[in-house]
């Protein structure tokens, strides 16, 4: 355990950030899973709605520093391509 006040505070802040990042990452994966389920069922209208929500969630994750911007771009591209292939 740290002895200095500054280090103790750093540890506390790190724990708070870890909890927040874990929650945001979970929301992102849940949203993408909803899209995958809509694709699997074959419901194109629901897949379109879930795709828009997934893209918003990915962009927010990039802003929050949860996901790298290139990773998000790659994911958006793949998801979009999958939804378009449903036609």
mmCIF file of the C-alpha atoms, coordinates in Angstrom:
data_MODEL
# 
_entry.id   MODEL 
# 
loop_
_atom_site.group_PDB 
_atom_site.id 
_atom_site.type_symbol 
_atom_site.label_atom_id 
_atom_site.label_alt_id 
_atom_site.label_comp_id 
_atom_site.label_asym_id 
_atom_site.label_entity_id 
_atom_site.label_seq_id 
_atom_site.pdbx_PDB_ins_code 
_atom_site.Cartn_x 
_atom_site.Cartn_y 
_atom_site.Cartn_z 
_atom_site.occupancy 
_atom_site.B_iso_or_equiv 
_atom_site.pdbx_formal_charge 
_atom_site.auth_seq_id 
_atom_site.auth_comp_id 
_atom_site.auth_asym_id 
_atom_site.auth_atom_id 
_atom_site.pdbx_PDB_model_num 
ATOM 1  C CA . UNK A 1 1  ? 0.000   0.000   0.000   1.00 0.00 ? 1  UNK A CA 1 
ATOM 2  C CA . UNK A 1 2  ? 1.174   3.501   -0.777  1.00 0.00 ? 2  UNK A CA 1 
ATOM 3  C CA . UNK A 1 3  ? 2.384   5.754   2.008   1.00 0.00 ? 3  UNK A CA 1 
ATOM 4  C CA . UNK A 1 4  ? 2.096   9.164   0.386   1.00 0.00 ? 4  UNK A CA 1 
ATOM 5  C CA . UNK A 1 5  ? -1.163  11.068  0.150   1.00 0.00 ? 5  UNK A CA 1 
ATOM 6  C CA . UNK A 1 6  ? -0.738  11.722  -3.567  1.00 0.00 ? 6  UNK A CA 1 
ATOM 7  C CA . UNK A 1 7  ? -0.179  8.060   -4.345  1.00 0.00 ? 7  UNK A CA 1 
ATOM 8  C CA . UNK A 1 8  ? -3.163  7.011   -2.255  1.00 0.00 ? 8  UNK A CA 1 
ATOM 9  C CA . UNK A 1 9  ? -5.322  9.455   -4.216  1.00 0.00 ? 9  UNK A CA 1 
ATOM 10 C CA . UNK A 1 10 ? -3.893  8.167   -7.505  1.00 0.00 ? 10 UNK A CA 1 
ATOM 11 C CA . UNK A 1 11 ? -4.864  4.627   -6.552  1.00 0.00 ? 11 UNK A CA 1 
ATOM 12 C CA . UNK A 1 12 ? -8.395  5.728   -5.638  1.00 0.00 ? 12 UNK A CA 1 
ATOM 13 C CA . UNK A 1 13 ? -8.840  7.655   -8.901  1.00 0.00 ? 13 UNK A CA 1 
ATOM 14 C CA . UNK A 1 14 ? -7.534  4.682   -10.887 1.00 0.00 ? 14 UNK A CA 1 
ATOM 15 C CA . UNK A 1 15 ? -10.083 2.378   -9.248  1.00 0.00 ? 15 UNK A CA 1 
ATOM 16 C CA . UNK A 1 16 ? -12.915 4.807   -10.038 1.00 0.00 ? 16 UNK A CA 1 
ATOM 17 C CA . UNK A 1 17 ? -11.807 5.085   -13.668 1.00 0.00 ? 17 UNK A CA 1 
ATOM 18 C CA . UNK A 1 18 ? -11.486 1.302   -13.978 1.00 0.00 ? 18 UNK A CA 1 
ATOM 19 C CA . UNK A 1 19 ? -15.066 0.835   -12.774 1.00 0.00 ? 19 UNK A CA 1 
ATOM 20 C CA . UNK A 1 20 ? -16.357 3.470   -15.198 1.00 0.00 ? 20 UNK A CA 1 
ATOM 21 C CA . UNK A 1 21 ? -14.395 2.060   -18.138 1.00 0.00 ? 21 UNK A CA 1 
ATOM 22 C CA . UNK A 1 22 ? -15.581 -1.467  -17.357 1.00 0.00 ? 22 UNK A CA 1 
ATOM 23 C CA . UNK A 1 23 ? -19.206 -0.288  -17.330 1.00 0.00 ? 23 UNK A CA 1 
ATOM 24 C CA . UNK A 1 24 ? -18.817 1.566   -20.634 1.00 0.00 ? 24 UNK A CA 1 
ATOM 25 C CA . UNK A 1 25 ? -17.066 -1.409  -22.257 1.00 0.00 ? 25 UNK A CA 1 
ATOM 26 C CA . UNK A 1 26 ? -19.880 -3.694  -21.076 1.00 0.00 ? 26 UNK A CA 1 
ATOM 27 C CA . UNK A 1 27 ? -22.522 -1.373  -22.566 1.00 0.00 ? 27 UNK A CA 1 
ATOM 28 C CA . UNK A 1 28 ? -20.624 -1.350  -25.862 1.00 0.00 ? 28 UNK A CA 1 
ATOM 29 C CA . UNK A 1 29 ? -20.389 -5.146  -26.037 1.00 0.00 ? 29 UNK A CA 1 
ATOM 30 C CA . UNK A 1 30 ? -24.052 -5.509  -25.076 1.00 0.00 ? 30 UNK A CA 1 
ATOM 31 C CA . UNK A 1 31 ? -25.090 -3.151  -27.874 1.00 0.00 ? 31 UNK A CA 1 
ATOM 32 C CA . UNK A 1 32 ? -23.015 -5.032  -30.440 1.00 0.00 ? 32 UNK A CA 1 
ATOM 33 C CA . UNK A 1 33 ? -24.476 -8.318  -29.166 1.00 0.00 ? 33 UNK A CA 1 
ATOM 34 C CA . UNK A 1 34 ? -28.006 -6.947  -29.713 1.00 0.00 ? 34 UNK A CA 1 
ATOM 35 C CA . UNK A 1 35 ? -27.048 -6.137  -33.301 1.00 0.00 ? 35 UNK A CA 1 
ATOM 36 C CA . UNK A 1 36 ? -25.575 -9.597  -33.795 1.00 0.00 ? 36 UNK A CA 1 
ATOM 37 C CA . UNK A 1 37 ? -28.788 -11.172 -32.494 1.00 0.00 ? 37 UNK A CA 1 
ATOM 38 C CA . UNK A 1 38 ? -30.891 -9.082  -34.901 1.00 0.00 ? 38 UNK A CA 1 
ATOM 39 C CA . UNK A 1 39 ? -28.640 -10.156 -37.776 1.00 0.00 ? 39 UNK A CA 1 
ATOM 40 C CA . UNK A 1 40 ? -28.812 -13.798 -36.726 1.00 0.00 ? 40 UNK A CA 1 
ATOM 41 C CA . UNK A 1 41 ? -32.629 -13.718 -36.615 1.00 0.00 ? 41 UNK A CA 1 
ATOM 42 C CA . UNK A 1 42 ? -32.735 -11.951 -39.985 1.00 0.00 ? 42 UNK A CA 1 
ATOM 43 C CA . UNK A 1 43 ? -34.756 -8.921  -38.900 1.00 0.00 ? 43 UNK A CA 1 
ATOM 44 C CA . UNK A 1 44 ? -33.400 -6.226  -41.221 1.00 0.00 ? 44 UNK A CA 1 
ATOM 45 C CA . UNK A 1 45 ? -35.392 -3.311  -39.739 1.00 0.00 ? 45 UNK A CA 1 
ATOM 46 C CA . UNK A 1 46 ? -34.240 -4.091  -36.203 1.00 0.00 ? 46 UNK A CA 1 
ATOM 47 C CA . UNK A 1 47 ? -30.691 -4.591  -37.467 1.00 0.00 ? 47 UNK A CA 1 
ATOM 48 C CA . UNK A 1 48 ? -30.740 -1.095  -39.012 1.00 0.00 ? 48 UNK A CA 1 
ATOM 49 C CA . UNK A 1 49 ? -31.879 0.443   -35.725 1.00 0.00 ? 49 UNK A CA 1 
ATOM 50 C CA . UNK A 1 50 ? -29.313 -1.523  -33.731 1.00 0.00 ? 50 UNK A CA 1 
ATOM 51 C CA . UNK A 1 51 ? -26.583 -0.590  -36.232 1.00 0.00 ? 51 UNK A CA 1 
ATOM 52 C CA . UNK A 1 52 ? -27.228 3.115   -35.683 1.00 0.00 ? 52 UNK A CA 1 
ATOM 53 C CA . UNK A 1 53 ? -27.178 2.632   -31.914 1.00 0.00 ? 53 UNK A CA 1 
ATOM 54 C CA . UNK A 1 54 ? -23.971 0.582   -32.161 1.00 0.00 ? 54 UNK A CA 1 
ATOM 55 C CA . UNK A 1 55 ? -22.242 3.240   -34.234 1.00 0.00 ? 55 UNK A CA 1 
ATOM 56 C CA . UNK A 1 56 ? -23.196 5.915   -31.701 1.00 0.00 ? 56 UNK A CA 1 
ATOM 57 C CA . UNK A 1 57 ? -21.929 3.724   -28.857 1.00 0.00 ? 57 UNK A CA 1 
ATOM 58 C CA . UNK A 1 58 ? -18.642 3.037   -30.695 1.00 0.00 ? 58 UNK A CA 1 
ATOM 59 C CA . UNK A 1 59 ? -18.080 6.742   -31.353 1.00 0.00 ? 59 UNK A CA 1 
ATOM 60 C CA . UNK A 1 60 ? -18.764 7.542   -27.696 1.00 0.00 ? 60 UNK A CA 1 
ATOM 61 C CA . UNK A 1 61 ? -16.321 4.814   -26.658 1.00 0.00 ? 61 UNK A CA 1 
ATOM 62 C CA . UNK A 1 62 ? -13.632 6.399   -28.823 1.00 0.00 ? 62 UNK A CA 1 
ATOM 63 C CA . UNK A 1 63 ? -14.289 9.787   -27.226 1.00 0.00 ? 63 UNK A CA 1 
ATOM 64 C CA . UNK A 1 64 ? -14.061 8.262   -23.754 1.00 0.00 ? 64 UNK A CA 1 
ATOM 65 C CA . UNK A 1 65 ? -10.837 6.430   -24.606 1.00 0.00 ? 65 UNK A CA 1 
ATOM 66 C CA . UNK A 1 66 ? -12.305 2.940   -24.238 1.00 0.00 ? 66 UNK A CA 1 
ATOM 67 C CA . UNK A 1 67 ? -11.594 1.894   -27.833 1.00 0.00 ? 67 UNK A CA 1 
ATOM 68 C CA . UNK A 1 68 ? -8.959  3.081   -30.293 1.00 0.00 ? 68 UNK A CA 1 
ATOM 69 C CA . UNK A 1 69 ? -10.397 5.063   -33.198 1.00 0.00 ? 69 UNK A CA 1 
ATOM 70 C CA . UNK A 1 70 ? -9.083  2.654   -35.830 1.00 0.00 ? 70 UNK A CA 1 
ATOM 71 C CA . UNK A 1 71 ? -10.586 -0.290  -33.975 1.00 0.00 ? 71 UNK A CA 1 
ATOM 72 C CA . UNK A 1 72 ? -13.941 1.487   -33.867 1.00 0.00 ? 72 UNK A CA 1 
ATOM 73 C CA . UNK A 1 73 ? -13.728 2.341   -37.564 1.00 0.00 ? 73 UNK A CA 1 
ATOM 74 C CA . UNK A 1 74 ? -12.964 -1.279  -38.413 1.00 0.00 ? 74 UNK A CA 1 
ATOM 75 C CA . UNK A 1 75 ? -15.855 -2.513  -36.276 1.00 0.00 ? 75 UNK A CA 1 
ATOM 76 C CA . UNK A 1 76 ? -18.288 -0.017  -37.803 1.00 0.00 ? 76 UNK A CA 1 
ATOM 77 C CA . UNK A 1 77 ? -17.215 -1.033  -41.285 1.00 0.00 ? 77 UNK A CA 1 
ATOM 78 C CA . UNK A 1 78 ? -17.648 -4.739  -40.608 1.00 0.00 ? 78 UNK A CA 1 
ATOM 79 C CA . UNK A 1 79 ? -21.016 -4.313  -38.907 1.00 0.00 ? 79 UNK A CA 1 
ATOM 80 C CA . UNK A 1 80 ? -22.268 -2.076  -41.718 1.00 0.00 ? 80 UNK A CA 1 
ATOM 81 C CA . UNK A 1 81 ? -21.123 -4.567  -44.330 1.00 0.00 ? 81 UNK A CA 1 
ATOM 82 C CA . UNK A 1 82 ? -22.881 -7.401  -42.510 1.00 0.00 ? 82 UNK A CA 1 
ATOM 83 C CA . UNK A 1 83 ? -26.161 -5.489  -42.282 1.00 0.00 ? 83 UNK A CA 1 
ATOM 84 C CA . UNK A 1 84 ? -26.008 -4.502  -45.948 1.00 0.00 ? 84 UNK A CA 1 
ATOM 85 C CA . UNK A 1 85 ? -25.420 -8.139  -46.912 1.00 0.00 ? 85 UNK A CA 1 
ATOM 86 C CA . UNK A 1 86 ? -28.791 -9.062  -45.350 1.00 0.00 ? 86 UNK A CA 1 
ATOM 87 C CA . UNK A 1 87 ? -30.668 -7.594  -48.352 1.00 0.00 ? 87 UNK A CA 1 
# 
